[in-house]
């Protein structure tokens, strides 16, 4: 799972010039790994979809809409980590955090069997 998320992180961030252009090239791999680690940990700490009646994306969207604890934990921890470890500005860490729902949606879509997709 980590490798899939890492690849999606790279694709997502490289597809956003305002983010990619502000990540120092020598730190890009470490930053991608840090983001993938936070997302992986957040996903693994979520209740199973069967228990909650929704998938990871649904949980994240609900959490974002309500300012929920799960989203705050993932984005807050990630933003703090990126700022302290890599010295990224609040504008860049905020843009990265804002890209998380789309990234998780891509991960969920890739990992949902065809017969289960709506």
FENGI-V633601 format. One record per residue. N is the residue number from 0. RES is the residue in one small letter. NEAR is the number of other ideal C-beta (glycine too) atoms within 12 Angstrom. D_CENTER is the distance of its C-alpha to the mean C-alpha in whole Angstrom. Layout:
n,res,near,d_center
N,RES,NEAR,D_CENTER
N,RES,NEAR,D_CENTER
//
This chain:
n,res,near,d_center
0,x,20,13
1,x,20,12
2,x,15,13
3,x,22,12
4,x,33,8
5,x,27,10
6,x,22,12
7,x,32,9
8,x,39,7
9,x,25,11
10,x,23,12
11,x,29,10
12,x,36,10
13,x,22,14
14,x,17,14
15,x,21,14
16,x,11,17
17,x,18,17
18,x,32,14
19,x,23,15
20,x,16,19
21,x,25,18
22,x,31,16
23,x,17,19
24,x,13,20
25,x,9,21
26,x,19,18
27,x,23,15
28,x,19,15
29,x,22,15
30,x,34,12
31,x,32,10
32,x,26,11
33,x,32,10
34,x,46,6
35,x,34,7
36,x,26,9
37,x,37,7
38,x,45,5
39,x,27,8
40,x,21,10
41,x,34,9
42,x,32,9
43,x,17,12
44,x,18,14
45,x,30,13
46,x,17,17
47,x,14,18
48,x,19,18
49,x,10,22
50,x,10,22
51,x,17,20
52,x,11,21
53,x,18,18
54,x,27,15
55,x,37,11
56,x,29,11
57,x,24,14
58,x,31,13
59,x,35,10
60,x,21,12
61,x,21,15
62,x,27,13
63,x,24,12
64,x,13,16
65,x,13,18
66,x,13,16
67,x,20,15
68,x,19,15
69,x,32,12
70,x,32,10
71,x,20,12
72,x,25,12
73,x,36,8
74,x,33,8
75,x,22,12
76,x,27,11
77,x,38,9
78,x,30,11
79,x,20,14
80,x,27,13
81,x,36,13
82,x,22,16
83,x,13,18
84,x,20,17
85,x,27,17
86,x,17,19
87,x,30,17
88,x,18,18
89,x,15,17
90,x,17,16
91,x,29,14
92,x,32,12
93,x,21,12
94,x,28,11
95,x,39,8
96,x,36,7
97,x,22,9
98,x,29,7
99,x,42,4
100,x,28,6
101,x,26,8
102,x,42,6
103,x,39,6
104,x,24,9
105,x,25,10
106,x,32,9
107,x,31,11
108,x,20,14
109,x,20,15
110,x,21,15
111,x,18,17
112,x,9,21
113,x,9,23
114,x,6,25
115,x,12,23
116,x,11,21
117,x,10,23
//
